[in-house]
Structure formats: C-alpha cells, structure tokens
Amino acid sequence: MFDIEQIDSVQIYIFVLIALLFTLLLVVVVMYVKNKIDIYHLKNALYEKKDSVIEKKRETKSSEQYFERIDEFLKLAGLEKIGSLAFIPILLASMVISAFFIYNIFDNIFAIGIGFGLGLFIPYFIVKTLISRRKNEFNFALSDAISILVRMMRNGVGFEQAFKRAISLSQSNVFKTLFNKYMKEKDLIGDERAFETMFKSVKSSEIRIFALSISIGKSSGGKFSNTLEKLEDSIKQRISLQKKVTVATQEAKIGSYMIVGILILLFVMMNSNFNGALVNYFFGTEGGKFQMMMIMLWVGFGLFINSILTKID
C-alpha cells in the first residue's frame, strides 16, 4: 500500500498531468472515430429506403439509447459539443484520479470504492448545476423579453419586429442564442418544431407556456397582445415564486455547511490544544484513517440527503 507521506508533490502533479493528457488523447480519438461513423451512417442512409431506416431505428440497442440520454443531458447544460463519447472518458478519468487520492489519504481498500463514487458524482453534480443555472438565466431573460414585447405591441409594433427587438435587448447569451436559432428555424420548419428543438436545449416550463401561448394567439382571431399580457403576469408570478424558493433552499443549505464548518473548526482547535495528537491518530494510524473515512462518508451522505429534502422544483 502507498503512504501519502512518501509521495512527492511532483509525482502527484506528474500523475495528474498524465491522466489529463491521456483523457484528452482518448477524447480526440473517440471524437474522430465518432465522426467517421456518423459519416458512414449518413452515406448509407442516403442510399437506403425510408422503410429500412425506420426498421433500423426500431432495432436500436439499449447501449445507444444510453448514449442518447447522456447527449440530451449534456445539451441541457449547454455542453452538446462535448458529447457522450467524450464525456465518458472524462468521467472515467475523474473516477481514477479521485480513487487515487482518496486511497492514498486513507490507505484502505474501501476508499477505492468511495473514490470511484466521488469521481462519478463530481462531473454529474457540475452538469446538474450548469443545467439549473442555465434554466434560471433563461427564465429571467424570458420574463424581461415578454415585458418588452408586450409594451412594444401596445404601441402598435408588430409581433415579429417587437420580438426581434426584445431578443436583441436581452443580456442573456443563452436566451439570445436559442431564440436567434428559433427565429431562423421557424420559417423553415414551423413554430412547433422550432420550439421542440429549443425544449431539448433548456429545461424550462416557462418556455413551454410561452410556446403554447404563441400557438393559441396566432391561431385565434382575438387580439394577440391580450394573450401576451396574461402570459406576462403568469410568468412574472412564476419567476417571483422561483426566487423565493431559491432563497429558502439556499438558507437551508448554508445552515448545513455552517454546521460542517463548525465541526472542522473544532477539530482544528482541539488538534492544536493536544499538540497534533488528533491528526496523528486520524491520519497516521490504520484505525484512525478508517474512522475518519467513515466520518467524512457520513457527513457527505448527510449533506446529500439534505440537498434532496430541501430541493423544490
């Protein structure tokens, strides 16, 4: 077994650098192979009949469905350029690096499993955080854009012109990118299919309500601005409620983190009073390392449960 005191910091940096370079090389190779496979299937699809293509889709393997789900998951976070075939090597590298460090800290066979779990959770947590931030940014920008749209239509400006102006005035890059793409696609494939494409890029209930309102407003014979005014009030109420929920959940999470911080502070103070005896025991003996590993596992599990209980969608 390795001892963390015997590992030079330079060796750790070299190991991490090698792992990152290997991951980068693997990503490049996988992306190259994926592009070749996509081109091959595209060429075949051009020469095959429609019925045979549909039949092949029905025979799609479950493994391919998992890759598609990962692609959809990454697309919601704005990471569609990475793709599932590049994300999986990154995930594996994270698991290996995490297991290496956890094992060398606690020097226990169970630490390898914990390290793999931690390395698997960290990228997932990062992607989930990006999805949540992307959704909130989009919803806030949508609320502001609808307000601008309604005011301009009250002054006699047409929907298309007012909507383009509202998009250009938005300070959200996510909102601008998605709706500029929508404005280009809707004339080619229609509003409904253009919005379906957008639904795959952002996880937002508000955009679905907005799409439904546009569909109803354009198909009805009534005044379109009245429909948008009602939508504006509804979206504002949802955004206001979302802000209150966010504040409430953040307060609960901060309380948990403060408790953990107090425990760490107490450990540091007690270790200082006992002349480093706690560090020597918990990080220098086999029994102490195992106990510290279980304590940290229990604290991490508690924070995870707290995040689930305080999460409100």
Secondary structure, DSSP 8 states (H G I E B T S, - for coil): ---GGGS-HHHHHHHHHHHHHHHHHHHHHHHHHHHHHHHHHHHHHHHS-HHHHHHHHHT--HHHHHHHHHHHHHHHTT-TTT-HHHHHHHHHHHHHHHHHHHHHHH--HHHHHHHHHHHHHHHHHHHHHHHHHHHHHHHHHHHHHHHHHHHHHHTT--HHHHHHHHHHH---HHHHHHHHHHHHHHHHH-HHHHHHHHHTT---HHHHHHHHHHHHHHHSSS-HHHHHHHHHHHHHHHHHHHHHHHHHHHHHHHHHHHHHHHHHHHHHHHHHHTTTHHHHHHHHSHHHHHHHHHHHHHHHHHHHHHHHHT---
